[in-house]
Amino acid sequence: QVQLVESGGGLVQAGGSLRLACAISGTGFRVNSMAWYRRVPGKEREGVASIYNSGSTDYADSAKGRFTISMDNAKSTVYLQMTSLRPEDTADYYCTGKVYTWREGSRYYWGQGTQVSVSS
């Protein structure tokens, strides 16, 4: 069983920074890609950033230049460094991973989310 657990959310003033972390645990898994999404109540979920096995990354336009996604393979942890935060970045942030296990093959797993609040 693969589990994703996010941490690092909190309250920050506009212009500040936060680093979210998503720890992946389990046995016999291989990560193909990881991503961060966010959701504001009443709005659709939005993709924020993705990172692939190749090391390549993708960012939503709203995140470009301010957010950085990275992965520490040794720690099986993916990070989202967020800088120059804005009130509109306030949301619940979720990590997801496309993970292969011998038991279930390749599928997506989701964390439980972490809340980010940016005050003006």
Phi, psi and chi 1 to 4 in degrees:
 res  aa     phi    psi   chi1   chi2   chi3   chi4
   1 GLN       -  127.7 -178.7   74.4   12.3      -
   2 VAL   -98.5  136.0  173.0      -      -      -
   3 GLN  -127.6  143.5  -71.1 -172.4  -39.3      -
   4 LEU  -119.0  128.6  -82.4   59.1      -      -
   5 VAL  -128.4  119.3  178.6      -      -      -
   6 GLU   -89.6  155.0  -60.0   98.6  -27.3      -
   7 SER  -154.6  167.1   61.3      -      -      -
   8 GLY   104.2   -4.8      -      -      -      -
   9 GLY   -70.7  170.9      -      -      -      -
  10 GLY   163.3 -166.9      -      -      -      -
  11 LEU  -104.6  131.3  174.4   64.0      -      -
  12 VAL  -143.2  152.6   64.3      -      -      -
  13 GLN   -79.8  154.8  -72.0 -172.1  -31.0      -
  14 ALA   -55.1  137.3      -      -      -      -
  15 GLY    92.8  -12.3      -      -      -      -
  16 GLY   -82.9 -175.1      -      -      -      -
  17 SER  -131.7  153.4  -60.1      -      -      -
  18 LEU  -144.4  150.8  -80.6  175.4      -      -
  19 ARG  -122.2  118.3 -171.5  177.1   77.9  157.0
  20 LEU   -91.0  146.7  -54.3 -177.3      -      -
  21 ALA  -128.5  147.5      -      -      -      -
  22 CYS  -133.5  110.1  174.7      -      -      -
  23 ALA   -93.2  131.1      -      -      -      -
  24 ILE  -104.7  127.0  -50.1  155.6      -      -
  25 SER  -129.0  158.4   63.1      -      -      -
  26 GLY   145.1 -172.4      -      -      -      -
  27 THR  -127.8  145.5   57.5      -      -      -
  28 GLY    60.5   39.3      -      -      -      -
  29 PHE  -114.5  159.8   65.0   89.2      -      -
  30 ARG  -134.8  126.8 -176.4 -178.0   70.9 -120.8
  31 VAL   -88.7  126.6  175.5      -      -      -
  32 ASN   -94.2  -39.8  -65.2  -38.0      -      -
  33 SER  -160.2  157.6   63.3      -      -      -
  34 MET  -135.1  155.2  -64.6  -65.9  -63.6      -
  35 ALA  -152.9  158.5      -      -      -      -
  36 TRP  -114.9  135.4  -73.7   92.9      -      -
  37 TYR  -122.7  163.7  -77.8   76.0      -      -
  38 ARG  -141.3  156.2   64.8 -173.0 -177.8 -173.0
  39 ARG  -144.2  129.3 -176.1  168.6   60.0 -163.9
  40 VAL   -99.5  132.3  175.6      -      -      -
  41 PRO   -50.1  129.8  -29.0   36.6      -      -
  42 GLY    89.8   -5.7      -      -      -      -
  43 LYS  -121.4  163.7  -65.3 -172.7  177.0 -178.4
  44 GLU   -73.0  152.5  -69.5 -169.8    4.1      -
  45 ARG   -64.7  141.2 -173.6  176.5   60.3 -165.6
  46 GLU  -123.1  130.7  173.3 -169.5   20.9      -
  47 GLY   -72.4  136.7      -      -      -      -
  48 VAL  -108.4  -51.4  176.6      -      -      -
  49 ALA  -158.0  150.6      -      -      -      -
  50 SER  -135.4  152.6  -59.6      -      -      -
  51 ILE  -138.8  140.3 -173.5  165.8      -      -
  52 TYR  -117.0  167.4  -55.6   91.3      -      -
  53 ASN   -54.7  -32.1  -92.4  -10.6      -      -
  54 SER   -69.7  -15.0   62.6      -      -      -
  55 GLY    96.2   -9.1      -      -      -      -
  56 SER   -70.4  154.7   63.8      -      -      -
  57 THR  -133.6  155.1   56.1      -      -      -
  58 ASP  -131.4  147.6  -74.8  -33.8      -      -
  59 TYR  -134.5  146.2  -65.2   92.0      -      -
  60 ALA   -67.4  153.6      -      -      -      -
  61 ASP   -56.4  -36.0  -72.8  -17.3      -      -
  62 SER   -68.2  -18.3   58.9      -      -      -
  63 ALA  -102.7  -18.9      -      -      -      -
  64 LYS   -59.1  132.1  -72.4  178.4 -178.6  175.9
  65 GLY    84.6  -12.5      -      -      -      -
  66 ARG  -120.1  -33.8  -60.1 -172.0  -59.3  127.4
  67 PHE  -110.3  148.3  -65.4    0.2      -      -
  68 THR  -134.2  125.7  -57.0      -      -      -
  69 ILE   -99.7  139.3 -171.3  170.9      -      -
  70 SER  -149.1  163.6   62.1      -      -      -
  71 MET  -138.0  133.5 -178.6  150.8 -174.4      -
  72 ASP  -102.5  100.8 -175.4  -26.6      -      -
  73 ASN   -65.3  -34.0  -70.0  -47.8      -      -
  74 ALA   -63.7  -33.1      -      -      -      -
  75 LYS   -99.2   -2.0  -64.7 -178.5  179.5  179.6
  76 SER    50.2   47.5  -64.6      -      -      -
  77 THR  -132.7  135.5  -59.5      -      -      -
  78 VAL  -111.2  141.4   62.9      -      -      -
  79 TYR  -118.9  153.7  -59.2   95.8      -      -
  80 LEU  -130.1  104.4 -176.2   68.3      -      -
  81 GLN   -86.5  120.4  178.9   67.9   49.6      -
  82 MET  -116.1  124.6  -55.3 -173.6  -67.6      -
  83 THR  -124.3  168.4   62.7      -      -      -
  84 SER    47.8   47.2  -58.6      -      -      -
  85 LEU   -65.0  146.8  -77.3  163.1      -      -
  86 ARG  -122.2  156.5  -54.3  164.5 -179.5  164.8
  87 PRO   -54.9  -33.0  -30.1   37.4      -      -
  88 GLU   -72.9   -5.3   53.1  -96.2   39.4      -
  89 ASP   -82.7   -6.4  -66.2  -42.5      -      -
  90 THR   -61.0  124.1  -64.1      -      -      -
  91 ALA  -177.6  171.8      -      -      -      -
  92 ASP   -88.9  127.6  -67.3  -38.2      -      -
  93 TYR  -105.7  133.5  -76.2   72.0      -      -
  94 TYR  -124.5  140.9  -60.5   84.7      -      -
  95 CYS  -103.2  150.4   75.1      -      -      -
  96 THR  -140.7  150.1 -178.8      -      -      -
  97 GLY  -139.8  140.9      -      -      -      -
  98 LYS   -91.2  109.6 -173.3  175.3 -177.5 -179.4
  99 VAL  -125.2  138.5  179.9      -      -      -
 100 TYR  -103.6  131.8  173.7   85.2      -      -
 101 THR  -130.2  154.0   63.2      -      -      -
 102 TRP   -66.4  -28.5   68.6  -93.0      -      -
 103 ARG   -76.6  -40.0 -176.2 -177.3  -63.3  -86.0
 104 GLU  -116.6    0.3  -63.4 -171.8   69.6      -
 105 GLY    71.9 -151.0      -      -      -      -
 106 SER   -96.9  124.4 -172.1      -      -      -
 107 ARG  -153.2  168.4   55.0  158.9  -77.0 -166.8
 108 TYR   -93.5  138.1  -72.7   92.6      -      -
 109 TYR  -118.9  150.6  -66.6   83.1      -      -
 110 TRP  -127.3  146.5  -72.4   83.7      -      -
 111 GLY   -84.6  179.5      -      -      -      -
 112 GLN   -87.7  -11.7   81.9  -69.7  -11.6      -
 113 GLY    97.8  155.4      -      -      -      -
 114 THR  -141.0  139.7 -174.2      -      -      -
 115 GLN   -90.5  135.1 -170.6  173.7   48.3      -
 116 VAL  -121.1  126.2  171.3      -      -      -
 117 SER  -125.0  127.6  -63.8      -      -      -
 118 VAL  -117.3  118.5 -175.9      -      -      -
 119 SER   -92.3  148.8   62.5      -      -      -
 120 SER   -88.7      -   57.2      -      -      -
